[in-house]
């Protein structure tokens, strides 16, 4: 598997920052090559050239159509994070969801 570059977005980048750190720890434990960063949704466009996957906080579900349109010509998977792991900041569950979504293609 090639290196994955993942961007997590939430309102301010705070919760997703903790979740990104937990995903990084879990990816390292599983020996997966990942870069995981968290930013506010206002910063998304600055990162689109660098990422393979965009994980969106559950409270930003309304942005999904707009984000999918923005990345339509790029090879970027847009994933809506589930409240179950987002609220717990569970990096393992988030990584499982991410990998399951990527394997659908």
Backbone torsions as a table, in degrees:
resi	resn	phi	psi	omega
1	UNK	NA	133.9	-179.9
2	UNK	-74.3	167.3	178.3
3	UNK	-61.6	135.3	178.3
4	UNK	-102.0	131.4	174.8
5	UNK	-110.3	114.3	-171.4
6	UNK	-117.9	134.5	174.8
7	UNK	-116.3	126.4	174.8
8	UNK	-103.4	136.1	175.1
9	UNK	-127.0	142.1	171.3
10	UNK	-140.1	-167.9	-178.2
11	UNK	-59.5	-59.4	-175.6
12	UNK	-107.0	-15.5	-176.7
13	UNK	96.3	-2.5	-175.9
14	UNK	-74.3	-60.9	-179.6
15	UNK	-59.2	-44.2	-177.8
16	UNK	-66.8	-24.7	175.9
17	UNK	-63.6	-43.4	177.1
18	UNK	-66.6	-41.8	-180.0
19	UNK	-65.7	-40.3	178.1
20	UNK	-59.2	-43.3	179.1
21	UNK	-61.7	-40.9	-179.9
22	UNK	-69.7	-34.9	176.1
23	UNK	-67.2	-42.4	178.2
24	UNK	-58.3	-45.2	179.9
25	UNK	-60.5	-45.1	-178.4
26	UNK	-67.2	-40.5	178.4
27	UNK	-62.6	-40.9	178.3
28	UNK	-64.0	-42.1	179.0
29	UNK	-60.3	-37.2	179.8
30	UNK	-87.8	2.8	-179.2
31	UNK	59.1	40.9	174.8
32	UNK	-98.6	141.8	-178.9
33	UNK	-91.4	99.4	-176.1
34	UNK	-134.2	145.3	165.3
35	UNK	-113.4	126.2	-178.7
36	UNK	-127.8	118.1	176.7
37	UNK	-124.8	154.9	178.5
38	UNK	-122.2	136.8	179.3
39	UNK	-142.2	169.6	173.8
40	UNK	-77.8	157.8	-177.4
41	UNK	-63.2	-23.3	179.2
42	UNK	-66.6	-20.1	-176.1
43	UNK	-96.7	-0.1	-173.0
44	UNK	-50.5	-49.2	-173.0
45	UNK	-59.5	-28.6	-179.8
46	UNK	-67.9	-18.4	-172.7
47	UNK	-111.1	-6.3	-172.3
48	UNK	-58.8	-30.9	-179.1
49	UNK	-72.0	-15.7	-171.2
50	UNK	-106.3	-6.2	-169.0
51	UNK	-116.3	158.5	175.0
52	UNK	-105.9	-23.0	-171.9
53	UNK	-146.5	138.8	178.0
54	UNK	-121.5	114.6	178.5
55	UNK	-103.1	126.5	-171.2
56	UNK	-110.1	130.7	178.2
57	UNK	-56.5	144.3	-175.1
58	UNK	-56.6	-31.7	-179.1
59	UNK	-75.4	-6.4	179.3
60	UNK	-107.6	21.3	-178.2
61	UNK	-51.0	-36.7	-178.5
62	UNK	-61.2	-18.2	-179.7
63	UNK	-84.5	-13.7	-173.5
64	UNK	-53.8	-51.4	-179.0
65	UNK	-57.7	-42.4	179.8
66	UNK	-64.6	-43.3	179.9
67	UNK	-66.4	-41.8	178.8
68	UNK	-62.7	-36.0	177.3
69	UNK	-65.9	-42.0	-180.0
70	UNK	-61.0	-35.7	-174.7
71	UNK	-101.7	7.8	-174.4
72	UNK	-53.5	-36.5	-177.8
73	UNK	-92.4	-0.4	-179.9
74	UNK	-108.6	162.9	179.3
75	UNK	-94.2	66.9	-178.5
76	UNK	-122.4	127.4	177.7
77	UNK	-88.2	127.3	176.9
78	UNK	-102.4	124.1	-176.4
79	UNK	-125.9	128.7	173.9
80	UNK	-83.4	120.0	179.9
81	UNK	-67.4	148.1	179.7
82	UNK	-89.0	141.7	-179.7
83	UNK	-58.2	-33.2	-175.3
84	UNK	-55.5	-47.5	-179.6
85	UNK	-92.5	-27.7	179.9
86	UNK	-62.3	-45.5	-178.0
87	UNK	-67.7	-28.3	179.7
88	UNK	-91.9	-8.2	-173.6
89	UNK	54.5	41.3	-176.6
90	UNK	-86.4	101.5	-177.8
91	UNK	-64.4	-34.4	179.7
92	UNK	-65.8	-46.9	179.5
93	UNK	-65.8	-39.2	179.0
94	UNK	-63.6	-43.3	179.6
95	UNK	-66.2	-40.0	176.2
96	UNK	-58.9	-45.2	-179.9
97	UNK	-63.1	-46.1	178.8
98	UNK	-57.6	-49.9	-177.8
99	UNK	-64.8	-38.5	177.5
100	UNK	-61.9	-43.3	178.8
101	UNK	-65.1	-41.4	-179.7
102	UNK	-67.5	-32.4	-178.7
103	UNK	-77.3	-10.8	177.8
104	UNK	-68.0	-28.6	-175.9
105	UNK	-80.5	NA	NA
